[in-house]
Amino acid sequence: MSDFAKTWGDEYNKCAQPLQGKGSTRMPEQLAVVGGSGPLLKALVGVDKNDSSVLRAGKEREAMHKTLGKEVKNFKSAAAKYGKLIDVAVKKTGKGEKDAYRALKKLRAHLDNVDAMIEHHWTSNSKALDKANEKAGKRIDKERDAAYKAGKSDTEVNEDTDYAKQLRSLVQFPTAVKAAYTKAKSAVQSIKSDPTVATYNKEMNSGGRNYTQQVSNLIKLSKDSKCPPKVKAVLKGVEKYKTALDLYGNGDRRRIPDDTSDKDVMTYLKNFAKLLKETYPYAEDMMAYLKKHKMK
């Protein structure tokens, strides 16, 4: 069962502290952010209460998933309204009030991530997605059996079925990459708020890894001999980011040494933020393609 209310609340409690202080940081716009979280939390509780992922099959699950869809819709409405409160507060606060400004930016990024996580969770537990995954899985099994029957080695079998495996990953790609992207952006804001090695390593461990894996999968897809020419055209150029993606995904920038200077922490962070900005358009283009075309 999901616990999105707690996921939101834990980070909200940290971010709200600088917005409740005395003096110049105690502004009406900031207090509106603190006081306006009630409807959002209520909607999150509704999502958690009707989480159909606890039921793996049957009409009861289908009915529960339908109800969950309504709760997700309620949450998105509440999130949109709350997001506007944060945006106004960010604009009014300005960078001069560093603690409050950073808290608001961090809270906004966290809201976007929770929104994306819920959408991915809801979609991932739908009957339609179950069917799509089952169909993709049968294709992999069929191609694997045929390859072994032909007397191919394990390496050759993996090569023969690799494209089919990539197609299976694309079933959830639109919501998965969005959740990974918003998580990465949230990690960036957290590190900006506390640019230390400890925070960097904690946030980049998941925030960096999840996103880089999604884009790295696109690079792998674009290089597959079975990949349609139109898809290769959509992804043309993304391969130039492979080294940087590997660096932040599983390499030396995923976790940095304890004696790394504050200056280097910020340099690594800026480079990662730049990587996000330059690679996410490829993901968006792929999502747009998948809306109009079926991968075969």
KAHU-V458856 format. One record per residue. N is the residue number from 0. RES is the residue in one letter. PHI is phi in degrees with one decimal (NA if undefined). NEAR is the number of other C-alpha atoms within 12 Angstrom. Layout:
BEGIN
[[N,RES,PHI,NEAR] [N,RES,PHI,NEAR]]
END
This chain:
BEGIN
[[0,M,NA,18] [1,S,-74.8,25] [2,D,-141.8,23] [3,F,-67.5,34] [4,A,-61.6,30] [5,K,-70.1,18] [6,T,-56.7,23] [7,W,-68.8,36] [8,G,-62.3,25] [9,D,-60.0,18] [10,E,-75.8,26] [11,Y,-60.0,32] [12,N,-60.1,23] [13,K,-70.3,24] [14,C,-71.9,33] [15,A,-73.0,34] [16,Q,-56.8,25] [17,P,-68.0,31] [18,L,-86.8,37] [19,Q,-107.8,26] [20,G,-73.7,19] [21,K,-89.7,14] [22,G,80.5,12] [23,S,-65.7,21] [24,T,-83.6,30] [25,R,-90.1,25] [26,M,-104.0,26] [27,P,-54.7,24] [28,E,-64.4,29] [29,Q,-71.0,41] [30,L,-66.2,26] [31,A,-65.9,26] [32,V,-65.6,39] [33,V,-66.1,34] [34,G,-80.6,20] [35,G,-93.2,26] [36,S,-84.7,32] [37,G,-56.1,22] [38,P,-58.4,23] [39,L,-65.4,36] [40,L,-64.0,32] [41,K,-60.7,26] [42,A,-65.9,31] [43,L,-66.1,38] [44,V,-62.4,27] [45,G,-63.5,30] [46,V,-63.8,39] [47,D,-62.7,32] [48,K,-65.8,23] [49,N,-111.6,30] [50,D,-73.5,36] [51,S,-77.3,34] [52,S,-67.8,31] [53,V,-73.9,21] [54,L,-112.4,19] [55,R,-88.7,19] [56,A,-163.8,18] [57,G,94.6,15] [58,K,-66.0,13] [59,E,-61.2,17] [60,R,-65.0,21] [61,E,-60.3,25] [62,A,-65.0,20] [63,M,-66.4,29] [64,H,-66.3,33] [65,K,-64.5,24] [66,T,-64.5,23] [67,L,-59.0,34] [68,G,-58.8,29] [69,K,-67.3,22] [70,E,-67.8,30] [71,V,-63.9,37] [72,K,-62.5,23] [73,N,-61.7,25] [74,F,-63.0,37] [75,K,-62.2,30] [76,S,-65.3,20] [77,A,-65.8,26] [78,A,-66.5,37] [79,A,-63.6,22] [80,K,-67.8,23] [81,Y,-68.5,33] [82,G,-59.8,32] [83,K,-65.7,24] [84,L,-61.9,30] [85,I,-65.3,40] [86,D,-61.6,27] [87,V,-64.5,24] [88,A,-65.0,34] [89,V,-60.5,33] [90,K,-64.2,21] [91,K,-75.0,22] [92,T,-73.0,29] [93,G,75.3,23] [94,K,-72.7,17] [95,G,-64.8,14] [96,E,-100.8,24] [97,K,-54.1,21] [98,D,-62.6,30] [99,A,-67.6,39] [100,Y,-61.4,36] [101,R,-66.0,36] [102,A,-62.9,40] [103,L,-67.6,50] [104,K,-63.7,40] [105,K,-66.4,40] [106,L,-65.4,46] [107,R,-64.1,40] [108,A,-64.5,34] [109,H,-66.6,39] [110,L,-61.3,44] [111,D,-60.2,33] [112,N,-69.7,35] [113,V,-61.9,42] [114,D,-57.7,40] [115,A,-66.4,33] [116,M,-62.9,34] [117,I,-67.3,41] [118,E,-61.8,32] [119,H,-64.9,27] [120,H,-62.8,33] [121,W,-64.3,38] [122,T,-64.5,30] [123,S,-65.2,29] [124,N,-105.7,32] [125,S,-85.1,32] [126,K,-65.0,25] [127,A,-61.5,17] [128,L,-71.6,24] [129,D,-58.3,22] [130,K,-65.1,17] [131,A,-64.3,24] [132,N,-66.2,26] [133,E,-64.0,19] [134,K,-63.4,20] [135,A,-64.6,28] [136,G,-65.4,25] [137,K,-64.8,19] [138,R,-65.0,24] [139,I,-62.0,27] [140,D,-61.2,22] [141,K,-63.9,19] [142,E,-69.2,25] [143,R,-65.9,28] [144,D,-62.4,20] [145,A,-65.2,19] [146,A,-67.2,22] [147,Y,-67.0,20] [148,K,-63.2,13] [149,A,-80.4,14] [150,G,82.1,13] [151,K,-80.2,18] [152,S,-76.6,16] [153,D,-58.5,17] [154,T,-62.0,14] [155,E,-66.9,17] [156,V,-63.4,25] [157,N,-61.7,22] [158,E,-66.0,22] [159,D,-66.6,28] [160,T,-98.1,31] [161,D,-61.3,31] [162,Y,-64.0,32] [163,A,-61.9,32] [164,K,-66.2,32] [165,Q,-66.5,34] [166,L,-63.0,34] [167,R,-63.7,29] [168,S,-67.4,31] [169,L,-72.9,32] [170,V,-57.5,33] [171,Q,-106.3,31] [172,F,-56.1,34] [173,P,-53.9,32] [174,T,-80.7,32] [175,A,-67.1,33] [176,V,-71.1,41] [177,K,-66.2,34] [178,A,-64.2,36] [179,A,-67.8,37] [180,Y,-66.0,43] [181,T,-67.9,37] [182,K,-65.1,36] [183,A,-64.4,44] [184,K,-66.3,41] [185,S,-65.1,38] [186,A,-62.7,41] [187,V,-59.6,44] [188,Q,-66.7,36] [189,S,-65.0,36] [190,I,-70.0,35] [191,K,-61.0,33] [192,S,-69.9,28] [193,D,-146.9,25] [194,P,-74.3,29] [195,T,-114.6,29] [196,V,-61.4,30] [197,A,-60.2,23] [198,T,-67.4,28] [199,Y,-57.4,40] [200,N,-64.7,32] [201,K,-65.6,24] [202,E,-75.2,33] [203,M,-73.4,42] [204,N,-57.5,29] [205,S,-107.0,29] [206,G,-61.7,40] [207,G,-79.9,46] [208,R,-62.3,34] [209,N,-62.5,31] [210,Y,-70.5,42] [211,T,-61.4,42] [212,Q,-65.9,31] [213,Q,-62.3,39] [214,V,-73.5,46] [215,S,-61.4,35] [216,N,-64.1,35] [217,L,-66.7,42] [218,I,-62.6,33] [219,K,-61.1,28] [220,L,-62.5,34] [221,S,-64.5,30] [222,K,-91.9,25] [223,D,-70.9,24] [224,S,-64.1,17] [225,K,-87.5,23] [226,C,-66.9,24] [227,P,-59.4,21] [228,P,-53.5,16] [229,K,-66.1,18] [230,V,-72.6,33] [231,K,-58.4,25] [232,A,-67.6,19] [233,V,-62.1,26] [234,L,-96.9,35] [235,K,-57.2,24] [236,G,103.7,19] [237,V,-67.9,34] [238,E,-63.4,24] [239,K,-68.2,20] [240,Y,-96.9,31] [241,K,-57.4,26] [242,T,-60.3,20] [243,A,-66.8,31] [244,L,-63.7,37] [245,D,-64.3,28] [246,L,-63.2,26] [247,Y,-87.7,38] [248,G,-81.8,32] [249,N,-134.6,25] [250,G,-96.8,19] [251,D,-70.7,21] [252,R,-99.2,34] [253,R,-76.0,33] [254,R,-137.4,30] [255,I,-109.5,29] [256,P,-61.5,17] [257,D,-62.7,15] [258,D,-92.9,13] [259,T,-64.6,21] [260,S,-72.5,17] [261,D,-59.7,22] [262,K,-63.0,15] [263,D,-68.8,20] [264,V,-57.5,31] [265,M,-67.9,26] [266,T,-64.6,21] [267,Y,-62.7,33] [268,L,-66.9,39] [269,K,-61.4,21] [270,N,-66.1,22] [271,F,-69.3,38] [272,A,-61.4,32] [273,K,-65.5,19] [274,L,-62.6,33] [275,L,-60.4,36] [276,K,-61.8,21] [277,E,-86.4,20] [278,T,-98.3,34] [279,Y,-62.4,34] [280,P,-55.5,23] [281,Y,-65.2,34] [282,A,-65.1,38] [283,E,-63.7,26] [284,D,-64.5,25] [285,M,-68.6,37] [286,M,-61.7,28] [287,A,-63.8,18] [288,Y,-64.6,23] [289,L,-66.4,23] [290,K,-68.9,15] [291,K,-104.8,11] [292,H,-132.2,13] [293,K,-101.2,17] [294,M,-75.8,26] [295,K,-122.9,19]]
END
